[in-house]
């Protein structure tokens, strides 16, 4: 005796529904890209609402620009003011990049990293989200110094001004990675302290506060090996059309690749510790 046709239809329909259920759940699950973006937005929001962070990365470089510009800004036919603006914008971005990078230590300490991993965020997505968030919080520091520079007499076309901010923003990528490495290698308050010391050293030896030519030869040699010196050079090229620093691109590229590899190794170690 054969089964009724409607029961066959019902059976096949039920099977299709059961087969479709996992697919529906898979579609509902957020993708890796969405998880990365969500984490980046969350971290950015938490960072920019930190009053001390914003004061440190915006008001300090703006104040230093105003001071140095008042003292030396009229030299070289006024171009010195533009170079000071470039250097102080780079300094503000450097502080934001390194400090935001070291915030990863707080995520490890309070167990947030472990929660994210359990929720399905991969180490690669966590690292990418951290870089995206740090890249975002650099922008206010660059804009603040740049706008104050234009308002106080720095002469530049809008195209040159925007190009300057863009090359500074892109050039600061290795400094973000410096902060991330420090945040993953150092523990507790040591990460923040290490970030401050590293930032100051990179600013001084990179010639952001004073021309590198004023320092002894050995300090100049160290400075030429740092990305901060060449970030300033890229900004000068963008603003005034000076010679393009090809060597600077190589230095920044080497730092980025080396620190990226170190970040990957450190992240794997941090994730292993968080899973225990």
ZADO-1210 file (C-alpha; in nm, 4 decimals, padded with zeros to 6 digits):
<atoms>
<atom x="00.0000" y="00.0000" z="00.0000" code="UNK" pos="1"/>
<atom x="00.1517" y="00.3359" z="-00.1071" code="UNK" pos="2"/>
<atom x="00.1650" y="00.6434" z="00.1114" code="UNK" pos="3"/>
<atom x="-00.0700" y="00.9295" z="00.0241" code="UNK" pos="4"/>
<atom x="00.0755" y="01.1971" z="-00.2005" code="UNK" pos="5"/>
<atom x="00.0169" y="01.4707" z="00.0561" code="UNK" pos="6"/>
<atom x="00.2216" y="01.2861" z="00.3152" code="UNK" pos="7"/>
<atom x="00.5075" y="01.2675" z="00.0678" code="UNK" pos="8"/>
<atom x="00.4848" y="01.6413" z="00.0148" code="UNK" pos="9"/>
<atom x="00.4695" y="01.6994" z="00.3903" code="UNK" pos="10"/>
<atom x="00.7717" y="01.4784" z="00.4458" code="UNK" pos="11"/>
<atom x="00.9766" y="01.6494" z="00.1792" code="UNK" pos="12"/>
<atom x="00.8670" y="01.9902" z="00.3029" code="UNK" pos="13"/>
<atom x="00.9685" y="01.9087" z="00.6579" code="UNK" pos="14"/>
<atom x="01.3044" y="01.7848" z="00.5382" code="UNK" pos="15"/>
<atom x="01.3611" y="02.1049" z="00.3429" code="UNK" pos="16"/>
<atom x="01.2682" y="02.3121" z="00.6471" code="UNK" pos="17"/>
<atom x="01.5106" y="02.1167" z="00.8663" code="UNK" pos="18"/>
<atom x="01.7849" y="02.1561" z="00.6073" code="UNK" pos="19"/>
<atom x="01.7145" y="02.5270" z="00.5754" code="UNK" pos="20"/>
<atom x="01.7308" y="02.5919" z="00.9514" code="UNK" pos="21"/>
<atom x="02.1126" y="02.5667" z="00.9838" code="UNK" pos="22"/>
<atom x="02.1497" y="02.7822" z="00.6739" code="UNK" pos="23"/>
<atom x="01.9218" y="03.0447" z="00.8255" code="UNK" pos="24"/>
<atom x="02.1192" y="03.0403" z="01.1485" code="UNK" pos="25"/>
<atom x="02.4428" y="03.0719" z="00.9509" code="UNK" pos="26"/>
<atom x="02.3039" y="03.3707" z="00.7623" code="UNK" pos="27"/>
<atom x="02.1964" y="03.5308" z="01.0889" code="UNK" pos="28"/>
<atom x="02.5429" y="03.4962" z="01.2442" code="UNK" pos="29"/>
<atom x="02.7540" y="03.8109" z="01.1958" code="UNK" pos="30"/>
<atom x="03.0419" y="03.7800" z="00.9522" code="UNK" pos="31"/>
<atom x="03.4057" y="03.8286" z="01.0503" code="UNK" pos="32"/>
<atom x="03.4025" y="04.1691" z="00.8828" code="UNK" pos="33"/>
<atom x="03.0967" y="04.2790" z="01.0827" code="UNK" pos="34"/>
<atom x="03.2512" y="04.1549" z="01.4065" code="UNK" pos="35"/>
<atom x="03.5718" y="04.3443" z="01.3274" code="UNK" pos="36"/>
<atom x="03.3847" y="04.6644" z="01.2453" code="UNK" pos="37"/>
<atom x="03.1677" y="04.6355" z="01.5565" code="UNK" pos="38"/>
<atom x="03.4726" y="04.5940" z="01.7781" code="UNK" pos="39"/>
<atom x="03.6516" y="04.8836" z="01.6062" code="UNK" pos="40"/>
<atom x="03.3516" y="05.1155" z="01.6558" code="UNK" pos="41"/>
<atom x="03.3153" y="05.0084" z="02.0189" code="UNK" pos="42"/>
<atom x="03.6833" y="05.0695" z="02.0911" code="UNK" pos="43"/>
<atom x="03.6818" y="05.4040" z="01.9097" code="UNK" pos="44"/>
<atom x="03.3787" y="05.5214" z="02.1073" code="UNK" pos="45"/>
<atom x="03.5368" y="05.4184" z="02.4369" code="UNK" pos="46"/>
<atom x="03.8615" y="05.5966" z="02.3481" code="UNK" pos="47"/>
<atom x="03.7222" y="05.9300" z="02.2304" code="UNK" pos="48"/>
<atom x="03.5012" y="05.9556" z="02.5384" code="UNK" pos="49"/>
<atom x="03.8121" y="05.9352" z="02.7585" code="UNK" pos="50"/>
<atom x="03.8596" y="06.3008" z="02.8520" code="UNK" pos="51"/>
<atom x="04.2230" y="06.2668" z="02.9612" code="UNK" pos="52"/>
<atom x="04.3114" y="06.0892" z="02.6394" code="UNK" pos="53"/>
<atom x="04.1621" y="06.3658" z="02.4268" code="UNK" pos="54"/>
<atom x="04.3285" y="06.6379" z="02.6338" code="UNK" pos="55"/>
<atom x="04.6642" y="06.4649" z="02.6084" code="UNK" pos="56"/>
<atom x="04.6457" y="06.4025" z="02.2343" code="UNK" pos="57"/>
<atom x="04.4838" y="06.7309" z="02.1246" code="UNK" pos="58"/>
<atom x="04.5426" y="07.0167" z="02.3678" code="UNK" pos="59"/>
<atom x="04.9085" y="06.9371" z="02.4321" code="UNK" pos="60"/>
<atom x="05.0234" y="06.9301" z="02.0667" code="UNK" pos="61"/>
<atom x="04.8088" y="07.2345" z="01.9874" code="UNK" pos="62"/>
<atom x="04.9653" y="07.4224" z="02.2800" code="UNK" pos="63"/>
<atom x="05.3150" y="07.3186" z="02.1740" code="UNK" pos="64"/>
<atom x="05.2432" y="07.4294" z="01.8176" code="UNK" pos="65"/>
<atom x="05.1303" y="07.7730" z="01.9375" code="UNK" pos="66"/>
<atom x="05.4403" y="07.8084" z="02.1561" code="UNK" pos="67"/>
<atom x="05.6939" y="07.6995" z="01.8944" code="UNK" pos="68"/>
<atom x="05.5159" y="07.8922" z="01.6203" code="UNK" pos="69"/>
<atom x="05.5285" y="08.2107" z="01.8245" code="UNK" pos="70"/>
<atom x="05.9022" y="08.1610" z="01.8812" code="UNK" pos="71"/>
<atom x="06.0178" y="08.0372" z="01.5391" code="UNK" pos="72"/>
<atom x="05.7204" y="08.0462" z="01.3010" code="UNK" pos="73"/>
<atom x="05.8346" y="08.3546" z="01.1043" code="UNK" pos="74"/>
<atom x="06.1679" y="08.2043" z="01.0046" code="UNK" pos="75"/>
<atom x="06.2371" y="08.0918" z="00.6457" code="UNK" pos="76"/>
<atom x="05.9764" y="08.3301" z="00.5108" code="UNK" pos="77"/>
<atom x="05.7051" y="08.1781" z="00.7261" code="UNK" pos="78"/>
<atom x="05.7635" y="07.8196" z="00.6104" code="UNK" pos="79"/>
<atom x="05.8960" y="07.7344" z="00.9558" code="UNK" pos="80"/>
<atom x="05.5422" y="07.7770" z="01.0866" code="UNK" pos="81"/>
<atom x="05.4168" y="07.5169" z="00.8416" code="UNK" pos="82"/>
<atom x="05.6906" y="07.2722" z="00.9393" code="UNK" pos="83"/>
<atom x="05.6086" y="07.3230" z="01.3062" code="UNK" pos="84"/>
<atom x="05.2442" y="07.2506" z="01.2260" code="UNK" pos="85"/>
<atom x="05.3452" y="06.9286" z="01.0477" code="UNK" pos="86"/>
<atom x="05.5674" y="06.8174" z="01.3353" code="UNK" pos="87"/>
<atom x="05.3148" y="06.8928" z="01.6083" code="UNK" pos="88"/>
<atom x="05.0351" y="06.7239" z="01.4134" code="UNK" pos="89"/>
<atom x="05.2617" y="06.4212" z="01.3774" code="UNK" pos="90"/>
<atom x="05.3381" y="06.4382" z="01.7497" code="UNK" pos="91"/>
<atom x="04.9695" y="06.4504" z="01.8404" code="UNK" pos="92"/>
<atom x="04.8983" y="06.1597" z="01.6075" code="UNK" pos="93"/>
<atom x="05.1928" y="05.9687" z="01.7524" code="UNK" pos="94"/>
<atom x="05.0587" y="06.0120" z="02.1051" code="UNK" pos="95"/>
<atom x="04.7091" y="05.9032" z="01.9997" code="UNK" pos="96"/>
<atom x="04.8416" y="05.6030" z="01.8053" code="UNK" pos="97"/>
<atom x="05.0712" y="05.4653" z="02.0752" code="UNK" pos="98"/>
<atom x="04.8285" y="05.5316" z="02.3598" code="UNK" pos="99"/>
<atom x="04.5333" y="05.3782" z="02.1753" code="UNK" pos="100"/>
<atom x="04.7466" y="05.0764" z="02.0892" code="UNK" pos="101"/>
<atom x="04.8400" y="05.0119" z="02.4504" code="UNK" pos="102"/>
<atom x="04.4707" y="05.0028" z="02.5442" code="UNK" pos="103"/>
<atom x="04.4756" y="04.6402" z="02.4361" code="UNK" pos="104"/>
<atom x="04.6392" y="04.5634" z="02.7708" code="UNK" pos="105"/>
<atom x="04.3242" y="04.6851" z="02.9456" code="UNK" pos="106"/>
<atom x="04.1161" y="04.4488" z="02.7309" code="UNK" pos="107"/>
<atom x="04.3398" y="04.1629" z="02.8418" code="UNK" pos="108"/>
<atom x="04.3388" y="04.2633" z="03.2080" code="UNK" pos="109"/>
<atom x="03.9623" y="04.2966" z="03.2494" code="UNK" pos="110"/>
<atom x="03.8853" y="03.9770" z="03.0554" code="UNK" pos="111"/>
<atom x="03.7270" y="04.1557" z="02.7588" code="UNK" pos="112"/>
<atom x="03.9665" y="03.9851" z="02.5162" code="UNK" pos="113"/>
<atom x="03.8597" y="03.6444" z="02.6447" code="UNK" pos="114"/>
<atom x="03.4918" y="03.7360" z="02.6079" code="UNK" pos="115"/>
<atom x="03.5473" y="03.8474" z="02.2500" code="UNK" pos="116"/>
<atom x="03.7271" y="03.5254" z="02.1613" code="UNK" pos="117"/>
<atom x="03.4506" y="03.3147" z="02.3156" code="UNK" pos="118"/>
<atom x="03.1964" y="03.5209" z="02.1204" code="UNK" pos="119"/>
<atom x="03.3716" y="03.4267" z="01.7972" code="UNK" pos="120"/>
<atom x="03.6064" y="03.7185" z="01.7261" code="UNK" pos="121"/>
<atom x="03.9247" y="03.5762" z="01.5757" code="UNK" pos="122"/>
<atom x="04.2704" y="03.7051" z="01.6752" code="UNK" pos="123"/>
<atom x="04.3115" y="03.8450" z="01.3250" code="UNK" pos="124"/>
<atom x="03.9823" y="04.0355" z="01.3511" code="UNK" pos="125"/>
<atom x="04.0744" y="04.1606" z="01.6979" code="UNK" pos="126"/>
<atom x="04.4065" y="04.2916" z="01.5674" code="UNK" pos="127"/>
<atom x="04.2446" y="04.4504" z="01.2620" code="UNK" pos="128"/>
<atom x="03.9766" y="04.6133" z="01.4771" code="UNK" pos="129"/>
<atom x="04.2398" y="04.7541" z="01.7122" code="UNK" pos="130"/>
<atom x="04.4320" y="04.9059" z="01.4199" code="UNK" pos="131"/>
<atom x="04.1118" y="05.0540" z="01.2759" code="UNK" pos="132"/>
<atom x="04.0157" y="05.2080" z="01.6101" code="UNK" pos="133"/>
<atom x="04.3615" y="05.3565" z="01.6673" code="UNK" pos="134"/>
<atom x="04.3618" y="05.4935" z="01.3107" code="UNK" pos="135"/>
<atom x="04.0305" y="05.6656" z="01.3798" code="UNK" pos="136"/>
<atom x="04.1402" y="05.8367" z="01.7016" code="UNK" pos="137"/>
<atom x="04.4483" y="05.9795" z="01.5266" code="UNK" pos="138"/>
<atom x="04.2283" y="06.1979" z="01.3074" code="UNK" pos="139"/>
<atom x="04.1114" y="06.4506" z="01.5736" code="UNK" pos="140"/>
<atom x="04.4720" y="06.5234" z="01.6750" code="UNK" pos="141"/>
<atom x="04.5785" y="06.5817" z="01.3146" code="UNK" pos="142"/>
<atom x="04.2769" y="06.8001" z="01.2392" code="UNK" pos="143"/>
<atom x="04.3102" y="07.0085" z="01.5556" code="UNK" pos="144"/>
<atom x="04.6727" y="07.1058" z="01.4977" code="UNK" pos="145"/>
<atom x="04.6172" y="07.1516" z="01.1241" code="UNK" pos="146"/>
<atom x="04.3151" y="07.3797" z="01.1627" code="UNK" pos="147"/>
<atom x="04.4851" y="07.5881" z="01.4315" code="UNK" pos="148"/>
<atom x="04.7852" y="07.6152" z="01.1997" code="UNK" pos="149"/>
<atom x="04.5737" y="07.7530" z="00.9158" code="UNK" pos="150"/>
<atom x="04.3983" y="07.9950" z="01.1510" code="UNK" pos="151"/>
<atom x="04.7287" y="08.1304" z="01.2827" code="UNK" pos="152"/>
<atom x="04.8969" y="08.2072" z="00.9527" code="UNK" pos="153"/>
<atom x="05.0206" y="07.8883" z="00.7890" code="UNK" pos="154"/>
<atom x="04.9731" y="07.9376" z="00.4157" code="UNK" pos="155"/>
<atom x="04.8712" y="07.6302" z="00.2192" code="UNK" pos="156"/>
<atom x="04.6197" y="07.5420" z="-00.0468" code="UNK" pos="157"/>
<atom x="04.3350" y="07.3185" z="00.0601" code="UNK" pos="158"/>
<atom x="04.4717" y="07.0407" z="-00.1593" code="UNK" pos="159"/>
<atom x="04.8169" y="07.0600" z="-00.0005" code="UNK" pos="160"/>
<atom x="04.6649" y="07.0790" z="00.3466" code="UNK" pos="161"/>
<atom x="04.4482" y="06.7689" z="00.2974" code="UNK" pos="162"/>
<atom x="04.7358" y="06.5795" z="00.1337" code="UNK" pos="163"/>
<atom x="04.9553" y="06.6640" z="00.4333" code="UNK" pos="164"/>
<atom x="04.7014" y="06.5273" z="00.6790" code="UNK" pos="165"/>
<atom x="04.6531" y="06.2157" z="00.4646" code="UNK" pos="166"/>
<atom x="05.0240" y="06.1274" z="00.4419" code="UNK" pos="167"/>
<atom x="05.0697" y="06.1905" z="00.8143" code="UNK" pos="168"/>
<atom x="04.7740" y="05.9623" z="00.8893" code="UNK" pos="169"/>
<atom x="04.9036" y="05.6831" z="00.6670" code="UNK" pos="170"/>
<atom x="05.2621" y="05.7248" z="00.7852" code="UNK" pos="171"/>
<atom x="05.1604" y="05.6793" z="01.1486" code="UNK" pos="172"/>
<atom x="05.0592" y="05.3143" z="01.0918" code="UNK" pos="173"/>
<atom x="05.3826" y="05.1689" z="01.2382" code="UNK" pos="174"/>
<atom x="05.3389" y="05.3790" z="01.5528" code="UNK" pos="175"/>
<atom x="04.9980" y="05.2174" z="01.6053" code="UNK" pos="176"/>
<atom x="05.1675" y="04.8787" z="01.5829" code="UNK" pos="177"/>
<atom x="05.4277" y="04.9951" z="01.8363" code="UNK" pos="178"/>
<atom x="05.1481" y="05.0637" z="02.0836" code="UNK" pos="179"/>
<atom x="04.9837" y="04.7273" z="02.0159" code="UNK" pos="180"/>
<atom x="05.3093" y="04.5389" z="02.0694" code="UNK" pos="181"/>
<atom x="05.3720" y="04.7232" z="02.3962" code="UNK" pos="182"/>
<atom x="05.0156" y="04.6533" z="02.5074" code="UNK" pos="183"/>
<atom x="05.0499" y="04.2814" z="02.4428" code="UNK" pos="184"/>
<atom x="05.4040" y="04.2360" z="02.5769" code="UNK" pos="185"/>
<atom x="05.3938" y="04.4542" z="02.8894" code="UNK" pos="186"/>
<atom x="05.1581" y="04.3983" z="03.1815" code="UNK" pos="187"/>
<atom x="04.9276" y="04.6350" z="03.3666" code="UNK" pos="188"/>
<atom x="05.0483" y="04.9904" z="03.4146" code="UNK" pos="189"/>
<atom x="05.3822" y="04.9025" z="03.2563" code="UNK" pos="190"/>
<atom x="05.2145" y="04.9086" z="02.9137" code="UNK" pos="191"/>
<atom x="05.0988" y="05.2685" z="02.9567" code="UNK" pos="192"/>
<atom x="05.4318" y="05.3779" z="03.1050" code="UNK" pos="193"/>
<atom x="05.6175" y="05.2029" z="02.8252" code="UNK" pos="194"/>
<atom x="05.3960" y="05.3764" z="02.5728" code="UNK" pos="195"/>
<atom x="05.4723" y="05.7218" z="02.7158" code="UNK" pos="196"/>
<atom x="05.8479" y="05.6581" z="02.7238" code="UNK" pos="197"/>
<atom x="05.8463" y="05.5165" z="02.3704" code="UNK" pos="198"/>
<atom x="05.6373" y="05.8048" z="02.2384" code="UNK" pos="199"/>
<atom x="05.8676" y="06.0650" z="02.3930" code="UNK" pos="200"/>
<atom x="06.1782" y="05.8910" z="02.2592" code="UNK" pos="201"/>
<atom x="06.0324" y="05.8639" z="01.9089" code="UNK" pos="202"/>
<atom x="05.9285" y="06.2306" z="01.9155" code="UNK" pos="203"/>
<atom x="06.2649" y="06.3605" z="02.0390" code="UNK" pos="204"/>
<atom x="06.4918" y="06.1346" z="01.8339" code="UNK" pos="205"/>
<atom x="06.2633" y="06.1740" z="01.5322" code="UNK" pos="206"/>
<atom x="06.3097" y="06.5512" z="01.5344" code="UNK" pos="207"/>
<atom x="05.9474" y="06.6410" z="01.6013" code="UNK" pos="208"/>
<atom x="06.0281" y="06.8826" z="01.8825" code="UNK" pos="209"/>
<atom x="06.3549" y="07.0267" z="01.7548" code="UNK" pos="210"/>
<atom x="06.5401" y="06.9942" z="01.4225" code="UNK" pos="211"/>
<atom x="06.7433" y="06.6759" z="01.4225" code="UNK" pos="212"/>
<atom x="07.0457" y="06.8724" z="01.2975" code="UNK" pos="213"/>
<atom x="07.0755" y="07.0320" z="01.6413" code="UNK" pos="214"/>
<atom x="07.1600" y="06.6950" z="01.7997" code="UNK" pos="215"/>
<atom x="07.4910" y="06.5052" z="01.8084" code="UNK" pos="216"/>
<atom x="07.5783" y="06.2821" z="01.5127" code="UNK" pos="217"/>
<atom x="07.4872" y="05.9619" z="01.6943" code="UNK" pos="218"/>
<atom x="07.1393" y="06.0951" z="01.7732" code="UNK" pos="219"/>
<atom x="07.0942" y="06.1959" z="01.4101" code="UNK" pos="220"/>
<atom x="07.1860" y="05.8435" z="01.3018" code="UNK" pos="221"/>
<atom x="06.9263" y="05.6998" z="01.5389" code="UNK" pos="222"/>
<atom x="06.6695" y="05.9522" z="01.4204" code="UNK" pos="223"/>
<atom x="06.7175" y="05.8605" z="01.0547" code="UNK" pos="224"/>
<atom x="06.6279" y="05.5010" z="01.1411" code="UNK" pos="225"/>
<atom x="06.2978" y="05.5976" z="01.3079" code="UNK" pos="226"/>
<atom x="05.9659" y="05.6276" z="01.1246" code="UNK" pos="227"/>
<atom x="05.8794" y="05.9534" z="01.3020" code="UNK" pos="228"/>
<atom x="06.1615" y="06.1417" z="01.1278" code="UNK" pos="229"/>
<atom x="06.0349" y="06.0311" z="00.7881" code="UNK" pos="230"/>
<atom x="05.6704" y="06.0915" z="00.8760" code="UNK" pos="231"/>
<atom x="05.7699" y="06.4540" z="00.9254" code="UNK" pos="232"/>
<atom x="05.9571" y="06.4453" z="00.5937" code="UNK" pos="233"/>
<atom x="05.6498" y="06.3163" z="00.4126" code="UNK" pos="234"/>
<atom x="05.4430" y="06.5940" z="00.5680" code="UNK" pos="235"/>
<atom x="05.6961" y="06.8563" z="00.4531" code="UNK" pos="236"/>
<atom x="05.6870" y="06.7122" z="00.1006" code="UNK" pos="237"/>
<atom x="05.3076" y="06.7227" z="00.0920" code="UNK" pos="238"/>
<atom x="05.2832" y="07.0777" z="00.2286" code="UNK" pos="239"/>
<atom x="05.5660" y="07.2527" z="00.0440" code="UNK" pos="240"/>
<atom x="05.6603" y="07.0200" z="-00.2410" code="UNK" pos="241"/>
<atom x="06.0090" y="06.9396" z="-00.1157" code="UNK" pos="242"/>
<atom x="06.1999" y="06.6378" z="-00.2454" code="UNK" pos="243"/>
<atom x="06.0030" y="06.3181" z="-00.2029" code="UNK" pos="244"/>
<atom x="06.1625" y="06.1064" z="00.0744" code="UNK" pos="245"/>
<atom x="06.1940" y="05.7668" z="-00.0968" code="UNK" pos="246"/>
<atom x="06.4197" y="05.6440" z="00.1832" code="UNK" pos="247"/>
<atom x="06.1469" y="05.7396" z="00.4266" code="UNK" pos="248"/>
<atom x="05.8956" y="05.5119" z="00.2564" code="UNK" pos="249"/>
<atom x="06.1409" y="05.2233" z="00.2842" code="UNK" pos="250"/>
<atom x="06.2039" y="05.2901" z="00.6527" code="UNK" pos="251"/>
<atom x="05.8338" y="05.3196" z="00.7310" code="UNK" pos="252"/>
<atom x="05.7634" y="05.0052" z="00.5280" code="UNK" pos="253"/>
<atom x="06.0296" y="04.8003" z="00.7087" code="UNK" pos="254"/>
<atom x="05.8980" y="04.9130" z="01.0469" code="UNK" pos="255"/>
<atom x="05.5405" y="04.8298" z="00.9461" code="UNK" pos="256"/>
<atom x="05.6222" y="04.4790" z="00.8229" code="UNK" pos="257"/>
<atom x="05.8452" y="04.3956" z="01.1200" code="UNK" pos="258"/>
<atom x="05.5968" y="04.5269" z="01.3755" code="UNK" pos="259"/>
<atom x="05.3079" y="04.3570" z="01.1957" code="UNK" pos="260"/>
<atom x="05.4811" y="04.0207" z="01.2298" code="UNK" pos="261"/>
<atom x="05.5617" y="04.0919" z="01.5929" code="UNK" pos="262"/>
<atom x="05.1966" y="04.1866" z="01.6531" code="UNK" pos="263"/>
<atom x="05.0798" y="03.8587" z="01.5034" code="UNK" pos="264"/>
<atom x="05.3150" y="03.6559" z="01.7251" code="UNK" pos="265"/>
<atom x="05.2265" y="03.8577" z="02.0354" code="UNK" pos="266"/>
<atom x="04.8544" y="03.8302" z="01.9609" code="UNK" pos="267"/>
<atom x="04.8744" y="03.4512" z="01.9307" code="UNK" pos="268"/>
<atom x="05.0494" y="03.4396" z="02.2664" code="UNK" pos="269"/>
<atom x="04.7937" y="03.6752" z="02.4261" code="UNK" pos="270"/>
<atom x="04.5042" y="03.4698" z="02.2918" code="UNK" pos="271"/>
<atom x="04.6615" y="03.1505" z="02.4245" code="UNK" pos="272"/>
<atom x="04.6921" y="03.3023" z="02.7705" code="UNK" pos="273"/>
<atom x="04.3334" y="03.4342" z="02.7575" code="UNK" pos="274"/>
<atom x="04.1952" y="03.0883" z="02.6783" code="UNK" pos="275"/>
<atom x="04.3503" y="02.9289" z="02.9862" code="UNK" pos="276"/>
</atoms>
